[in-house]
């Protein structure tokens, strides 16, 4: 076995042990240290318990200590931004959606390069996970790893299967292309209202001007479905001058605003935050929506009838031209701010976490809301694809791991984070719905602002 410095854990092979038990790593002799870690609160209690178990197992294996603070998503975001700005930082921040923070702070040279940590498992990681973990540093004039990825997620469709049946339809009849798939659910609204569900809508479409994430994610899917995937390319360049990208954006805004104006979408969707569509789904305010992770279902896991009999999760149909639709994927994990006092201990903890057995156990204990960044894990462990024990996990894993995926645009250029923060796509929808603009004019307005934001970021 090869030893690592500072009480480092041994690099494990990719193969999962048949028993699922992690072999005890050999620890280098050195004085124990304590790393301060900020962790985002899980969506379900099992995720927090899983993280605490990983911490406890690491402490036992290494002799090091983790001073752990767990806080809600928005609180962690605010505290992390404040810390990175002031320089009063923890040793490690573990985040579900680091793309809201990392691109700009990598650009500003405020993060520790973690390439040496990622390198241990680099050959085993999915290409999308790697792209979601590299960011451009304007000081070094190059991209590098600033996130240690251990989990990833995508956006599946969440559907009330019992409502589909009640309306007289079969999900097996759903079309295989994007717009037609959404159209399939529209007639159900009339049928269900005729059966007494007078406040029900067909679509839970988050065309919000509030955000922070859901409306941006929805627009990205519609853009890609219409052929606009290359609005930002890996070199960080913006392509709003590409006629195909512009046409895709116009088609996306046209479809979504028409669905709203035709009253297939709840009127309050224009001001939804990221939790509002989940709550509306649980209240059966609509038949289906597209939203990130399995949080929608796991929030109701104690309701056995709803979870196992009524809810359905489906992956993505093809793009409108019939070609495979890649799932827009984000990665989660740990990053280290510059100024951290115990960088090596923070790195050591993340090396430990990246071991396939550790990663797998942690994510399984968290009920599979997040999936591994190492595809081989879900191929080797039947738990991930066993539809008999959980009806939702298998279609989710097929979309997030086994099907085509595409990284969040934030990693290509931090300017995209500012575009999303300004809710330019939600504003475009509102310009059509409330201000009477044509979809083409609304898109051109959004593109002009996007171009102004991107002009501030020059890649060397």
C-alpha positions in Angstrom: 0.0 0.0 0.0 1.1 3.5 -0.8 1.2 6.0 2.1 0.0 9.6 1.8 1.3 12.5 3.9 -0.4 13.9 7.0 -2.1 10.8 8.2 -3.6 10.3 4.7 -5.9 7.4 3.9 -4.8 4.8 1.3 -6.0 5.2 -2.2 -8.5 2.3 -2.8 -9.1 0.4 -6.0 -12.4 1.1 -7.8 -13.9 -2.3 -7.4 -16.6 -2.5 -4.7 -16.1 -5.1 -2.1 -18.7 -7.9 -2.4 -19.7 -7.4 1.2 -20.0 -3.7 0.8 -17.7 -3.1 3.8 -14.9 -0.6 3.5 -11.4 -2.1 4.2 -9.6 -0.2 6.9 -7.0 2.1 5.3 -3.5 2.3 6.5 -2.8 5.7 8.2 0.5 7.5 8.1 1.9 8.4 11.5 1.6 12.1 12.3 0.0 14.3 14.9 -3.8 14.5 14.6 -5.3 17.7 13.3 -8.8 19.2 13.3 -10.5 20.5 10.1 -13.5 22.9 10.3 -16.2 21.7 7.8 -19.4 23.5 6.8 -22.0 21.1 5.4 -25.2 21.9 3.7 -28.3 20.4 5.4 -29.8 17.5 3.6 -33.2 17.5 2.1 -34.1 14.5 4.2 -32.8 13.6 7.7 -31.1 10.5 6.3 -28.7 12.6 4.3 -27.4 14.4 7.5 -27.1 11.1 9.3 -25.2 9.7 6.4 -22.7 12.6 6.3 -22.2 12.3 10.1 -21.4 8.6 9.7 -18.9 9.3 7.0 -17.2 11.9 9.3 -17.2 9.5 12.2 -15.7 6.7 10.1 -13.0 9.0 8.8 -12.1 10.2 12.3 -11.8 6.6 13.4 -9.7 5.6 10.4 -7.4 8.7 10.4 -7.2 9.9 14.0 -8.0 13.4 12.7 -11.1 15.3 13.9 -13.8 17.1 11.9 -15.4 20.2 13.5 -18.7 20.0 11.6 -21.4 22.6 11.2 -24.6 21.8 9.3 -26.7 24.6 8.0 -29.6 25.1 5.5 -28.9 25.7 1.8 -29.4 29.5 1.7 -27.7 30.1 5.0 -24.7 28.2 3.8 -24.6 30.1 0.6 -24.7 33.4 2.4 -22.1 32.4 5.0 -19.8 30.9 2.4 -19.9 34.0 0.2 -19.3 36.2 3.2 -16.3 34.0 4.3 -14.7 34.0 0.9 -15.0 37.7 0.7 -13.7 38.4 4.2 -11.0 35.7 4.3 -12.3 34.3 7.5 -12.9 30.8 6.1 -13.4 27.2 7.2 -11.1 24.5 6.0 -13.7 22.8 3.8 -17.2 23.7 2.5 -19.3 20.8 1.4 -22.1 21.9 -0.9 -24.9 20.5 -2.9 -24.9 23.2 -5.6 -21.4 24.6 -5.6 -21.8 26.0 -9.1 -23.6 28.9 -7.5 -20.4 29.9 -5.8 -17.3 28.3 -7.4 -17.0 29.8 -10.9 -16.7 33.4 -9.7 -14.5 32.5 -6.8 -12.2 30.3 -8.9 -12.0 33.2 -11.3 -11.0 35.5 -8.5 -8.3 33.1 -7.2 -10.0 32.5 -3.9 -9.9 28.7 -3.9 -7.3 26.0 -3.3 -6.5 23.9 -6.3 -7.6 20.3 -5.5 -6.3 18.6 -8.6 -4.1 16.3 -6.5 -7.2 15.0 -4.7 -9.3 14.5 -7.8 -6.4 12.8 -9.6 -6.8 9.7 -7.3 -10.1 8.8 -8.9 -10.0 10.9 -12.1 -9.9 8.0 -14.5 -13.1 6.6 -12.9 -15.1 9.8 -12.9 -17.7 10.6 -15.5 -16.7 13.2 -18.0 -19.6 15.4 -16.9 -18.5 15.2 -13.3 -15.0 16.3 -14.3 -16.3 19.2 -16.3 -18.5 20.3 -13.4 -15.4 20.4 -11.2 -13.0 22.5 -13.3 -13.1 26.3 -13.4 -11.0 29.0 -15.0 -8.7 31.1 -12.8 -8.0 34.6 -14.2 -4.8 34.8 -12.2 -3.2 31.5 -13.4 -4.8 31.9 -16.8 -5.9 28.2 -16.8 -8.6 25.8 -15.7 -8.1 23.5 -12.8 -10.0 21.4 -10.3 -11.5 23.5 -7.5 -14.3 21.0 -6.5 -13.8 17.4 -5.3 -16.9 15.8 -6.7 -18.6 12.9 -4.8 -22.2 13.2 -6.0 -24.2 14.4 -8.9 -27.9 15.0 -9.8 -30.1 15.8 -12.7 -33.7 16.8 -13.3 -36.3 14.0 -14.0 -40.0 14.3 -14.5 -42.2 14.0 -11.5 -45.7 12.7 -12.3 -48.8 11.8 -10.4 -49.4 8.5 -12.1 -52.8 8.1 -10.4 -54.0 11.4 -11.9 -52.9 10.3 -15.3 -55.0 7.1 -14.9 -57.9 9.0 -13.4 -57.9 11.2 -16.5 -58.2 8.2 -18.7 -54.6 8.1 -20.1 -51.6 5.7 -19.9 -48.1 6.9 -19.3 -46.9 4.2 -21.7 -48.5 6.2 -24.4 -46.5 9.4 -23.7 -44.7 10.6 -26.9 -40.9 10.3 -27.1 -40.0 13.9 -28.1 -39.8 17.0 -25.9 -42.7 19.3 -26.8 -45.0 16.4 -27.6 -44.3 14.9 -24.2 -45.4 18.1 -22.4 -48.4 18.3 -24.7 -49.5 14.8 -23.7 -50.5 16.0 -20.3 -52.5 19.1 -21.3 -55.8 17.3 -22.1 -55.7 15.7 -18.6 -56.5 19.1 -17.1 -59.9 19.3 -18.6 -60.7 15.7 -17.8 -59.7 16.0 -14.1 -61.5 19.3 -13.6 -64.6 17.6 -14.9 -64.2 15.0 -12.2 -64.1 17.6 -9.4 -60.5 18.7 -9.3 -61.4 22.3 -10.3 -58.1 23.9 -9.2 -55.8 21.4 -10.9 -53.4 22.3 -13.7 -51.6 20.1 -16.2 -48.1 21.5 -15.9 -46.0 22.6 -12.9 -43.7 24.8 -15.2 -41.4 27.0 -13.1 -41.3 30.1 -15.4 -40.3 32.1 -12.4 -38.7 35.5 -12.2 -37.6 34.7 -8.6 -35.5 31.6 -8.7 -32.9 30.9 -7.6 -32.4 27.7 -9.6 -35.5 26.0 -11.0 -36.5 28.4 -13.7 -33.0 28.6 -15.0 -32.8 24.8 -15.1 -36.1 24.5 -16.9 -35.1 27.0 -19.6 -31.8 25.2 -20.1 -33.7 22.0 -20.8 -36.0 23.7 -23.3 -33.1 25.4 -25.0 -31.2 22.1 -25.4 -34.4 20.3 -26.5 -34.6 22.8 -29.4 -31.0 22.6 -30.5 -29.5 25.4 -28.5 -27.0 23.4 -26.5 -24.0 25.4 -27.7 -25.1 28.8 -26.3 -21.9 28.5 -24.2 -19.1 26.2 -25.2 -16.3 24.6 -23.2 -13.9 27.4 -24.2 -16.2 29.8 -22.2 -17.4 31.6 -25.3 -21.0 32.8 -25.7 -22.8 32.1 -29.0 -25.9 34.3 -28.9 -24.9 35.3 -32.5 -25.6 31.7 -33.6 -28.9 31.6 -35.5 -29.6 28.1 -34.3 -29.1 29.1 -30.7 -31.4 32.2 -31.1 -34.1 30.1 -32.8 -33.9 27.5 -30.0 -34.3 30.2 -27.4 -37.3 31.7 -29.2 -38.9 28.3 -29.5 -38.3 27.7 -25.8 -39.8 31.0 -24.6 -42.7 30.6 -27.1 -43.7 27.1 -25.8 -43.5 28.0 -22.1 -45.3 31.3 -22.3 -48.0 29.8 -24.5 -48.5 27.1 -21.9 -48.9 29.8 -19.2 -51.2 32.0 -21.3 -53.3 29.0 -22.2 -53.7 28.4 -18.4 -52.1 25.0 -18.2 -49.7 26.4 -15.6 -50.7 27.7 -12.1 -50.8 31.6 -12.3 -48.5 31.9 -9.3 -45.7 30.1 -11.1 -44.2 33.5 -12.2 -43.2 34.1 -8.5 -42.3 30.6 -7.4 -39.1 30.0 -5.5 -37.4 26.6 -5.6 -39.6 25.1 -2.9 -43.0 26.3 -4.2 -43.3 23.9 -7.0 -42.5 21.0 -4.7 -45.2 22.1 -2.3 -47.7 22.5 -5.1 -46.9 19.1 -6.4 -47.5 17.5 -3.0 -50.8 19.3 -2.9 -51.7 17.8 -6.3 -52.1 21.3 -7.8 -50.7 19.9 -11.1 -50.1 16.6 -12.8 -46.4 16.8 -13.6 -43.2 18.9 -13.5 -39.5 18.8 -14.2 -37.4 19.3 -11.1 -34.0 18.4 -9.6 -33.2 15.2 -7.7 -35.7 12.8 -6.0 -36.5 15.4 -3.3 -40.1 15.6 -4.6 -40.7 12.0 -3.9 -38.5 11.5 -0.8 -40.4 14.3 1.0 -43.4 11.9 1.0 -41.6 8.6 1.5 -43.5 7.9 4.7 -46.7 8.1 2.7 -46.4 4.6 1.4 -49.5 4.8 -0.9 -48.3 8.0 -2.5 -44.7 7.0 -2.8 -45.0 3.4 -4.0 -48.3 3.5 -5.9 -49.2 7.0 -7.1 -46.0 8.9 -7.9 -44.0 8.2 -11.0 -40.5 9.3 -12.0 -39.6 9.4 -15.7 -36.4 10.3 -17.5 -36.1 12.7 -20.4 -37.7 12.1 -23.8 -35.7 12.9 -27.0 -35.1 16.4 -28.3 -37.6 17.8 -30.7 -35.6 16.6 -33.6 -35.6 13.0 -32.3 -32.0 12.9 -31.1 -31.1 11.8 -27.6 -31.7 14.5 -25.0 -28.7 14.9 -22.6 -29.6 15.4 -18.9 -28.3 18.7 -17.5 -26.2 17.6 -14.6 -24.7 19.3 -11.5 -22.1 17.9 -9.2 -21.8 18.3 -5.4 -18.8 17.9 -3.1 -16.2 19.8 -1.2 -14.1 22.8 -1.9 -11.3 24.5 0.1 -11.1 28.3 0.4 -7.7 30.0 0.3 -6.8 31.0 3.8 -7.9 27.6 5.3 -5.6 26.6 8.2 -5.8 22.9 7.7 -5.7 22.4 3.9 -4.0 19.0 4.1 -6.5 17.6 6.5 -9.4 18.9 4.4 -7.9 17.2 1.3 -7.3 14.0 3.3 -11.0 13.9 4.3 -12.1 14.4 0.6 -9.7 11.7 -0.6 -11.3 9.4 1.9 -14.8 10.5 0.8 -13.9 9.8 -2.9 -13.2 6.1 -2.3 -15.9 4.2 -4.2 -17.0 2.2 -1.1 -17.3 5.4 1.0 -19.0 7.3 -1.7 -21.5 4.5 -2.3 -22.3 3.9 1.3 -22.8 7.6 2.0 -25.2 8.2 -1.0 -27.2 5.0 -0.3 -27.6 6.0 3.3 -28.9 9.3 2.0 -31.7 7.4 0.2 -30.2 7.9 -3.3 -31.3 11.5 -3.8 -27.8 12.0 -5.1 -26.0 9.5 -7.3 -22.3 8.6 -7.6 -19.9 10.5 -9.9 -18.3 7.1 -10.6 -20.6 5.3 -13.1 -19.1 1.9 -12.3 -20.6 2.0 -8.8 -24.2 1.9 -10.0 -23.3 -0.9 -12.4 -21.7 -3.0 -9.7 -24.2 -2.4 -6.9 -27.7 -3.7 -7.8 -29.3 -1.4 -5.2 -29.2 1.5 -7.5 -31.2 -0.1 -10.3 -33.5 -2.3 -8.3 -37.0 -1.1 -9.2 -38.7 -3.6 -6.9 -37.5 -1.9 -3.8 -37.9 1.6 -5.1 -39.9 2.6 -8.1 -38.2 6.0 -8.6 -34.5 5.4 -8.2 -33.9 3.3 -11.3 -35.3 5.8 -13.9 -33.5 8.6 -12.1 -30.1 6.7 -12.2 -30.6 5.8 -15.8 -31.0 9.5 -16.6 -28.3 10.8 -14.3 -25.6 8.2 -14.8 -26.2 5.8 -17.6 -27.7 8.1 -20.2 -26.1 11.1 -22.0 -25.4 14.0 -19.7 -24.3 17.6 -20.1 -22.6 19.8 -17.5 -24.0 23.0 -16.1 -22.9 26.1 -18.1 -21.6 27.8 -15.0 -18.4 25.8 -15.2 -17.7 27.0 -18.8 -17.8 30.6 -17.8 -18.7 32.3 -14.5 -20.7 34.9 -16.4 -23.5 32.3 -16.7 -23.9 32.4 -13.0 -24.6 36.1 -13.1 -27.0 35.5 -16.0 -28.9 33.1 -13.8 -28.7 35.3 -10.8 -30.4 38.1 -12.7 -33.2 35.6 -13.8 -32.9 36.7 -17.4 -34.9 33.8 -18.7 -37.7 34.3 -16.2 -37.7 38.0 -17.1 -38.1 37.0 -20.8 -41.1 35.0 -19.9 -42.6 37.8 -17.9 -41.9 40.3 -20.8 -44.1 38.1 -23.0 -46.8 37.3 -20.5 -47.1 40.7 -18.7 -45.5 43.2 -21.0 -46.8 42.1 -24.4 -43.4 41.5 -26.0 -43.0 38.9 -28.7 -40.8 35.9 -27.8 -38.2 37.0 -30.3 -38.0 40.5 -28.8 -37.9 39.1 -25.3 -35.0 36.7 -26.3 -33.1 39.5 -28.0 -33.4 41.7 -24.9 -32.2 38.8 -22.7 -29.3 38.1 -25.1 -28.2 41.7 -25.1 -27.9 41.6 -21.3 -26.2 38.2 -21.5 -23.6 39.6 -23.9 -22.9 42.6 -21.6 -22.3 40.2 -18.7 -20.0 37.9 -20.7 -18.0 40.9 -22.0 -16.6 41.3 -18.4 -14.9 37.9 -18.5 -11.9 37.5 -20.8 -10.1 34.2 -21.1 -6.4 34.2 -21.6 
